[in-house]
Amino acid sequence: MTTSEFIVEITTTIPDGTSQSEVDERRAAEAVRAKELTASGNLVRLWRPIGEMRSVGLWRADDEQDLLTNVLGTLPLSPWMTFDVTAVQPHPNDPGRS
């Protein structure tokens, strides 16, 4: 199966009453998982809009279900996240095309 690419906007909302220690633990685990997903080729690029608790990234997976279940669903912060997923393909005028 060909790997598909997706632009994913992730918004994180920490539930009221969550202890700072739980937030810190999940964020630390999130950093570890992000490195693993980068090594596996699932996480390609990740940006954070300045001053916001959301990120925008370029991700790869077999298909959208694989992305949601086996990639994004494995993030330690995923229970607190919402995902806006857009499947993308290279544009004919993309300067990064080889």
C-alpha positions as CSV (number, residue, x, y, z in Angstrom):
1,M,0.0,0.0,0.0
2,T,1.2,3.5,-0.8
3,T,1.8,5.8,2.1
4,S,-0.5,8.8,2.2
5,E,0.2,12.3,3.5
6,F,-2.0,14.3,5.7
7,I,-2.0,17.9,7.1
8,V,-3.3,17.5,10.7
9,E,-4.3,20.4,12.9
10,I,-4.3,19.3,16.5
11,T,-6.0,21.3,19.3
12,T,-5.2,20.3,22.8
13,T,-7.6,21.1,25.7
14,I,-6.5,20.1,29.1
15,P,-9.5,19.1,31.2
16,D,-10.3,21.3,34.2
17,G,-9.0,19.8,37.4
18,T,-6.1,17.9,35.8
19,S,-3.1,18.1,38.1
20,Q,0.0,19.8,36.8
21,S,2.0,16.6,37.5
22,E,-0.3,14.6,35.1
23,V,0.1,17.3,32.5
24,D,3.9,17.2,32.9
25,E,4.0,13.4,32.7
26,R,1.9,13.3,29.5
27,R,3.9,16.1,27.9
28,A,7.1,14.2,28.6
29,A,5.7,11.0,27.2
30,E,4.4,12.9,24.2
31,A,7.9,14.1,23.4
32,V,9.2,10.5,23.5
33,R,6.3,9.3,21.3
34,A,6.9,12.1,18.8
35,K,10.5,11.0,18.4
36,E,9.4,7.4,17.8
37,L,6.8,8.5,15.2
38,T,9.5,10.6,13.5
39,A,11.9,7.7,13.4
40,S,9.1,5.5,11.9
41,G,8.4,8.1,9.2
42,N,4.9,8.9,10.4
43,L,5.7,12.4,11.7
44,V,7.3,14.5,9.0
45,R,7.0,18.1,10.2
46,L,5.3,19.9,13.1
47,W,4.6,23.5,13.7
48,R,2.9,25.5,16.5
49,P,1.1,28.7,15.8
50,I,2.6,31.3,18.2
51,G,0.8,31.6,21.5
52,E,-1.7,28.8,20.8
53,M,-2.3,25.3,22.2
54,R,-2.5,23.7,18.8
55,S,-0.1,22.4,16.3
56,V,-0.1,21.8,12.5
57,G,1.8,18.9,11.1
58,L,2.6,16.8,8.1
59,W,2.0,13.2,8.9
60,R,2.2,9.9,6.9
61,A,0.2,6.7,7.2
62,D,-1.3,4.0,5.1
63,D,-4.7,5.7,5.1
64,E,-6.8,8.0,7.3
65,Q,-8.0,5.2,9.6
66,D,-4.4,4.1,10.1
67,L,-3.4,7.6,10.9
68,L,-6.2,8.1,13.4
69,T,-5.9,4.7,15.1
70,N,-2.3,3.6,14.9
71,V,-0.5,7.0,14.8
72,L,-2.4,9.9,16.3
73,G,-4.3,7.6,18.6
74,T,-1.0,6.5,20.2
75,L,-0.1,10.0,21.4
76,P,-0.2,10.2,25.2
77,L,-2.2,13.5,24.9
78,S,-4.7,12.1,22.4
79,P,-7.6,11.9,24.9
80,W,-7.3,15.7,25.2
81,M,-6.8,16.4,21.5
82,T,-9.1,17.0,18.6
83,F,-7.8,16.3,15.1
84,D,-8.7,18.1,11.9
85,V,-7.3,15.9,9.1
86,T,-6.8,16.8,5.5
87,A,-5.4,14.3,3.0
88,V,-3.0,15.9,0.6
89,Q,-0.9,15.1,-2.5
90,P,1.9,16.9,-4.2
91,H,0.9,19.9,-6.3
92,P,2.4,19.9,-9.8
93,N,4.1,23.3,-9.0
94,D,5.5,22.2,-5.6
95,P,9.1,23.4,-5.5
96,G,10.0,20.5,-3.2
97,R,9.0,17.8,-5.8
98,S,12.0,15.9,-7.1
